[in-house]
Amino acid sequence: MNISNDMGLSSTSIQARSSYQHPKATSEKNSGSDLRNQFMTLLTAQIKNQDPTEPLKPQEQIAQLAQLSQVEQSEKQTAVLRSILDGMSKKITIAPLDLLNRSITTDFNRFSLSGNSQIELKVNSPLISKQGGSIKILVTDQNNRIVKSMNISKDAATHSITWDGKGDLGASLSGGVYSLHAEQSLNGISKKIGITTSGKVEHVDIKNGGLLRLDNGMTISTDSVINVNSK
């Protein structure tokens, strides 16, 4: 059975994902130059309107200038850090050819299939072993009809199951696009959980944008790779 990810390819490399987002400045007044001008304007106004009987002491002026210097230095350090993080997010990539003969883990929920193979599906559900409950994996066709239902025992050492590509009636599913998801039931409440599968990259199809063919019969896009194991 060959399974290919149905999400399409827009790149031949895996872009490192980063949760970092560039902070947006609310105004050009946040620049160091404008901040300095604002400070001097306020300091001048403070001196002009000060109480003649209690004038601003030189020590206080020096302390305020020192605070301004600290703020400016902090802004410069933030800008440098922002530049470093931006460069990292753009440069950390893994080319498809670098994945050849490597073991990878992929997540997917829509796929096309044909042929015969044995695919091990794993689900991430730490609550099952601690609180009981059950896990069910469902495969649906393009009309959203359930064609295969698989249960994982709560007593299983690992939350995984091997699927042979056949439907509930025992026949191999016909070629086409299918959807796959897992549900965890606990105390009468059901929720969807993630599904992953692993395999070794045996072939890289450069002509089709870097599709990866695994030793378990799956063909996936680089976009669906979530983990690359060491050689």
VOGU-3710 file (C-alpha; in Angstrom, 3 decimals, decimal comma):
1> mnisndmgls> 0,000/0,000/0,000  1,382/3,375/-0,927  0,078/6,306/1,032  0,793/9,859/-0,047  0,033/13,048/1,788  -2,727/14,991/0,039  -1,828/18,424/1,279  0,298/19,422/-1,747  3,858/20,717/-1,886  5,015/24,289/-2,041
11> stsiqarssy> 8,640/23,828/-1,023  11,462/21,308/-1,296  12,685/21,893/2,214  11,345/21,835/5,709  11,210/25,308/7,140  12,034/25,339/10,845  9,004/26,435/12,768  9,425/29,089/15,332  6,926/30,442/17,825  8,786/33,766/17,795
21> qhpkatsekn> 6,846/36,692/16,296  8,293/40,098/15,487  6,881/42,712/17,842  5,270/45,532/15,912  6,200/49,027/16,927  3,184/51,141/17,794  4,870/54,342/16,619  8,053/55,672/15,136  8,456/57,527/18,433  9,842/54,325/19,944
31> sgsdlrnqfm> 13,216/54,856/18,250  16,180/55,793/20,395  16,534/59,214/18,760  12,902/60,185/19,355  13,059/58,849/22,903  16,070/61,060/23,612  14,313/64,114/22,159  11,224/63,467/24,259  13,334/63,096/27,374  15,198/66,355/26,786
41> tlltaqiknq> 11,916/68,180/26,139  10,450/66,903/29,398  13,648/67,654/31,329  13,745/71,206/29,945  10,106/71,748/30,877  10,768/70,346/34,349  13,688/72,747/34,902  11,705/75,705/33,516  8,711/75,022/35,758  10,563/73,912/38,863
51> dpteplkpqe> 9,958/75,478/42,259  12,626/78,205/42,734  12,735/77,368/46,444  13,420/73,702/45,699  15,361/73,565/42,410  16,161/70,275/40,712  19,396/68,948/42,162  22,289/68,017/39,823  22,254/64,497/41,278  18,633/64,076/40,185
61> qiaqlaqlsq> 19,446/65,253/36,657  22,332/62,790/36,463  20,080/59,944/37,710  17,482/60,727/35,033  20,135/60,808/32,312  21,438/57,442/33,539  17,931/55,987/33,278  17,654/57,244/29,700  20,976/55,604/28,852  19,774/52,279/30,279
71> veqsekqtav> 16,573/52,416/28,224  18,514/53,157/25,026  20,938/50,293/25,732  18,019/47,918/26,323  16,492/48,927/22,981  19,762/48,210/21,185  20,069/44,770/22,809  16,477/43,949/21,872  17,150/44,928/18,259  20,240/42,692/18,131
81> lrsildgmsk> 18,339/39,732/19,615  15,476/40,279/17,178  17,923/40,232/14,271  19,531/36,990/15,489  16,181/35,214/15,894  15,035/36,417/12,494  18,184/35,048/10,887  17,777/31,702/12,630  14,171/31,317/11,468  15,232/31,906/7,863
91> kitiapldll> 18,382/29,788/7,745  17,512/26,615/9,700  16,245/24,294/6,944  16,551/20,614/6,120  16,722/19,653/2,449  14,833/16,501/1,374  18,064/14,821/0,218  19,432/15,204/3,754  16,634/12,894/4,925  17,637/9,976/2,701
101> nrsittdfnr> 18,238/6,810/4,783  17,088/8,651/7,917  14,261/7,523/10,188  11,559/10,158/10,486  8,217/10,658/12,225  5,309/12,228/10,370  1,784/13,326/11,223  -1,052/13,342/8,696  -4,851/13,227/8,463  -5,561/13,172/4,710
111> fslsgnsqie> -3,923/10,723/2,319  -4,351/8,696/-0,849  -3,602/4,990/-0,966  -3,177/2,036/-3,302  -1,584/-1,414/-3,034  -0,865/-3,374/0,134  1,360/-2,706/3,121  1,524/-2,692/6,909  1,349/0,756/8,500  1,884/1,273/12,210
121> lkvnsplisk> -0,188/4,168/13,537  0,623/5,734/16,888  -1,470/8,094/18,979  -0,372/10,510/21,674  -2,618/9,891/24,685  -0,898/9,908/28,090  -4,246/9,918/29,928  -5,162/6,402/28,818  -2,545/4,660/30,943  -3,277/6,852/33,968
131> qggsikilvt> -7,050/7,188/33,944  -8,355/4,383/31,725  -10,604/5,070/28,773  -10,320/3,930/25,172  -8,880/5,044/21,833  -10,541/4,596/18,465  -8,972/5,323/15,067  -11,408/6,102/12,250  -10,812/6,171/8,491  -13,408/8,006/6,392
141> dqnnrivksm> -13,814/8,334/2,620  -14,460/11,446/0,529  -18,162/11,257/1,431  -17,283/11,294/5,147  -18,420/7,694/5,573  -16,513/5,540/8,073  -14,813/2,728/6,145  -12,517/1,464/8,893  -12,721/1,569/12,677  -9,832/0,390/14,866
151> niskdaaths> -9,642/0,218/18,659  -6,531/0,444/20,816  -6,722/-1,316/24,167  -6,148/0,790/27,253  -3,851/-1,987/28,501  -1,581/-1,824/25,436  2,084/-1,224/26,237  2,216/1,380/23,476  -0,715/3,290/22,030  -0,232/1,988/18,495
161> itwdgkgdlg> -1,910/-0,301/15,989  -0,887/-1,814/12,655  -3,277/-1,225/9,761  -3,229/-3,371/6,609  -5,121/-0,888/4,437  -8,345/-2,890/4,505  -11,824/-1,652/5,399  -14,243/-3,025/7,974  -15,581/-5,532/5,413  -12,125/-7,111/5,065
171> aslsggvysl> -11,424/-5,923/1,520  -8,597/-3,584/0,531  -9,849/-0,037/0,183  -10,021/1,263/-3,368  -7,666/4,006/-4,470  -8,711/7,506/-3,505  -8,467/10,195/-0,882  -9,238/9,305/2,726  -9,194/11,057/6,080  -7,916/9,589/9,318
181> haeqslngis> -8,324/10,726/12,910  -8,257/9,298/16,422  -10,694/9,805/19,272  -10,101/9,273/22,966  -13,123/8,482/25,149  -12,900/9,013/28,885  -15,831/9,184/31,308  -18,281/9,636/28,463  -16,332/12,518/26,886  -14,626/12,162/23,490
191> kkigittsgk> -11,892/14,322/22,017  -9,664/14,123/18,958  -5,976/13,312/19,431  -2,987/13,316/17,095  -1,775/10,382/15,006  1,783/9,769/13,832  3,691/7,097/11,967  7,404/6,474/11,500  9,575/5,049/8,765  12,924/5,186/7,026
201> vehvdikngg> 13,287/7,383/3,943  14,199/5,096/1,029  13,678/7,462/-1,897  13,378/11,195/-2,542  11,343/12,294/-5,566  12,978/15,596/-6,519  10,822/16,081/-9,632  7,661/16,184/-7,533  8,912/18,703/-5,021  10,827/16,365/-2,722
211> llrldngmti> 8,262/13,676/-1,924  9,632/11,125/0,541  8,949/7,400/0,078  9,259/5,430/3,306  10,050/1,774/3,894  6,509/1,172/5,215  4,922/1,993/1,853  3,949/5,578/2,578  4,772/8,528/0,361  4,659/11,838/2,220
221> stdsvinvns> 5,547/15,475/1,725  8,399/17,094/3,604  5,867/19,456/5,185  4,428/16,623/7,282  7,747/15,602/8,899  7,735/16,448/12,605  10,860/14,646/13,804  14,125/13,396/12,294  15,985/10,724/14,228  19,761/10,652/14,404
231> k> 21,640/8,481/11,924
//
